[in-house]
Amino acid sequence: MIFGCEKSILKNFMYFCAVFKNRKLVNMSRIDEINRNHTKEEMYELGKEFRDGTNGNVVMPTTAIKYFIKAGERGHVDAQYDLAFMYENGIGSEIDIEKAIEWYTAAASHNQSEAIKALERLIKD
């Protein structure tokens, strides 16, 4: 407990509290709803919203990565691919080819065609 609050509550509050950009406020009710359910599809959808700045959310690629990781760890193939793409291109993180290959491999293991092509391209280089 910190300041009389459970760590998870305080962490979520601090993480999502009052993020403004272009007069938009992070859609707090949507985030609360997703965090309660924790399905891989919802994690992926929220990641896309932060990556693209849709559904009332601001563009926050580092937050998108966190949600893509949660979805990818649960086996969401598109999240695995998108995460690899972001690592490969330094979107929301430093360029990290090793992590990109790791996530492309995870997606490719489910026959995701774009991940297979990306792996072939990276292995050639």
N, C-alpha and C positions, 0 to 999 in steps of 0.2 A: 504494500500500500504506500502510495506517495500522496501527500497532501490529503489524506483521507479517501483517495480514489484507488481503485484497482489499477495496476499498471496498464492493462490493455485499454481501459477506458481513457486514461490520461494520454496514452500513446496515440490513440485514434484522434482524440481531441486536438492534440498538439500538431499532429500530422496534417489534418484536413482543415484546421481552423483558419478562417478568413483569408483564403487565397484569392486575390483579386487580379484580374488582368482584363483589360478592355471592358471594364465595368461588369464583368461576369463573376459570380460567386460559385464556388464549387457546389454542386448539387448535393447537399448534405443528406437529404432524405434518401436519395438514390444510393449513396455510399453506405448509409446505415443499413438499408434493405439488403444490399449485396453482401455486406460483411456478416450479416446474420445467417444467410443461406449457404454461402461458401460452395456453390456448385461450380464445376470447372467452366461451364458455359457462361455463367454470370461473371466469373472472374475475367474470362476472355473478353466479354462484351464491355465490361468496365475498362479494361486495358485499352481496347480500341477507342473508347470515348475519350480517354485521357491522351492517347496518341494523336487523335484527330481533332480534338476539341469539340466534340459533338454532345448533344443531349444536355446542354447547360453546363458542361465542364470546360475548363480552360485546357489548353494544350500543355501537358506536363509529361514529357517522355520518360522521365525517371520514375514517375508513378505508374505509367503504363507498363514499364518493365517489371515492376513489382507484381502487378496483377497478372502479366503474362507468365511470370515464373510460377505463381500459384496455380494457374490453369495448366501450364506445361507439365508441372510436377504431377498433376492429376491425369495426365495423358491427353490433354487437348492438343491435337495435331497442329491446328492453325496457330495456336499460341506458341507452340514450339518453333514453327517456321518464322513467325513474326519476330519472336525474340531473337532468333539467330540472325535475321536480317538487321535488326537494330544493333546487335553487337558487331556484326561485320562492318556496318557503315558508321558506327559511332553515334548513333541516335539515342540520346538519353544516357550514354555512358561513353567511356573511352573505347576506341576500336579494340576489340578483343577477339582475334581470330580463333583462338582455342575454344572460347565459349561459343562462338558462332558455329564451329564445327561440331561441338558437343550437341547443341540444340538442333542443327540441321540433321545430324545423325539420328537423333530421337524422332524427328518428323519423318525422315526417310525410312526408318524402320516400319512405318505405317504406310509406306508407298506414296508419300506426298511427293508428287512429281517435281515441283519447284525446288524442294529441298534436295532431291537427288541431283538435279542439275547444278545447284549451288555447290554441293559437295564435290562433284566432278570438277567444277571450275576451280575451287579452292585447292584441291589436291594437285591439279596441274601446276598451279602457281607455286 
